[in-house]
Amino acid sequence: HRFTVASVYQLPFGRTGNGVVRHVIGGWSTNAIVQLQSGLPMTPQHSGDAGSMGTNQALRPDLICNPNLPRGEQTVEKFFRTECLALQTPMRYGTSGRSVISGPGRIGVDLSVGKAPFGEHRDLQFRTEFFNAFNHPNFNVDLGHANIADPGSFGKVAGTLSAPRIIELALKLVF
């Protein structure tokens, strides 16, 4: 699931009045882009041909319980319940299905504020932009971290996908 909305709003004040008030207070606008996405599904598996059957990554563990943790219980060290996925002996096709683990969702908010014009014959535009405005981390639990044969990284967060907050300032003169 993915939800995206973009908005532009020109602030209503300062459009009328004397020249100084109109040029300083008027002409400001705000922009926003909000993106929300649910997590992509992941399939727990063994890497390679663990059962010597000629099937790369086809052997899956046994599914004992629901491996998805509630959002408030997910941590960097334990994003899903690893104890719900059991390594079977001898190697065989396990009971876990495809896409039984929900990956981390994504949240992105970009904001900007701008002012134009400052003059009549020459146009001076000012703009400031905030990418990832609320500095929200978007975690990365890639398929390598759904590999039950790697206990060191199994169920852990690999890092973040998005950059931290970035602020840009711009000044443009059009003549």
N, C-alpha and C positions, 0 to 999 in steps of 0.2 A: 504494500500500500504506500502511496506517495501523495502528499498534499503540498502544493506550492501556490503561494499567493504573492502578487507584487502590487504595490500601491504607490501612488504619487499624490501628494496633498500640498496645495499652495496655501500658505498661511494667510488668513483673510485680513489681518490688520496692517495698517500703514499704507494702504493703497491711495488714500486721499490725505490731504494736509499740505503744509508748506513744503518747499523743496528739500530742506534738510531732513525733516522727519520722514518724508516719503522715501528718500534715498537710503536712509539708515535702517529704518524699521520695515519698510515695505519690500516686497519681492522675494521673500524667503520661501523655500519649499522643502519638503521632506520626502524621502523615498524609503521604501522598505521592501525586502524580499525575504519571505519566511518559507523554509522548506522543512517538512516533517516526513520521515520515512520509517516504516516498521522494519525490523531486522530481517535479513535474508536467511532462508533456511540452510542448515548445515546437516551433513550426514556423517555420523561417526563411522570410522573405518580403520582398517589396517593399511599401511602404505606398502606398496609393492605386492608381490605375489607370495604372501605369507604362507599359504597352504600348498604351494607348488602345484596349483591347478591350472595355471595359464590364465588366471583372471586377476589382472592388476586392480587392486583396491576394491575388490568385490566382497571380500570377507568382512562382515560386520560383527560387532559384539552382540551379546544377548542384552535385550532391554528388560530391566527389572522393574523400573518405576519411571515416572515422568522426569526427564532430565532437566527440564526448564525451571530455573529458580525465579521467584517473584522479583520484579524490578528492584525493590528495596533491599534484597538480599544479595544481589550480584556484586561481586568485587573484582578487582584486577587479578587476584590470585585464584578466584573460583567463580567463573562466569556461569557455569552450569554444573549440575550434580554429576560428578564423574562416577560416583558410587552406583548410579543407576545403570551403568554400562559395564557389563562383566566380560572379561576376556575368557573365551571358552577353550577347554583342552579336551580332546585333541582339536586342532584347527578345523572349523567347519563353518558353514553359513549360519550366522547368528539370527536371532529373532528381531533385531532392530530393523526398522524400516528406513526408507529414505526420508531425509529432511525432518527428522524428529527433534532437532535442536533449533530454537529460534535465535538467530544472531542479534547483535546489538543494533538498535535503531539509530537513526541519525536526526540531529536537530541543527538547523542552520538559520541564523538571523543576520542579515546584512542591512545596515542603515546608512543613510546619507542625509546631509543637510547642506543646502546651497543657497546662494544669494545672487540674483542677476535681475536686471542690470543695475549698475551703479551710475551710469551716465547715459546721455542721449546720442552723442556722435561717436563715442568710443565705448565699447561694451566691456566692462570689467566683471568677471564672474569669479565667485569664491565658492569652494565646495570642500566638504570634509566627508570622508567615507569610513565606515566601521565594518570591516569584514569579520565574521564570527563575533558580533558585537558583545555578546554576553560571555564570551570565552568558554563555550560549552565543549567539553571533550567528546569526540565521537570515536568510540573504541573500535578496535580491529581484532576480531577473533577469526582468523582465517582458517581455511580447511586443514592446515598443518596442525592447528591446535585442537582439531577434532580427531586426531590420530591416536587411538588408544595404545598403540605400541610405543609411544613416546611419553612416558610418565612425567618427564621434566616440564613439558609445555602443555600437556593434555588439560583442557578446560581453562587455560589462562588467557589473559588479554595480551595480544602481541604488541600493542602500542595504540596510537591514535591515528586516525585517517585525515583529520583536518588540522590546519595550522592554528596556532593560537591567535588571539585577537590581533588584527592588523589595522592600523589607522593611517589614512592617507589625507594629506592636505593639498589642495590645488588652487592655483590662482591663474586665471587666463585673461589676457587682454586681446580683444578683437577690435581692429581698427581698419 
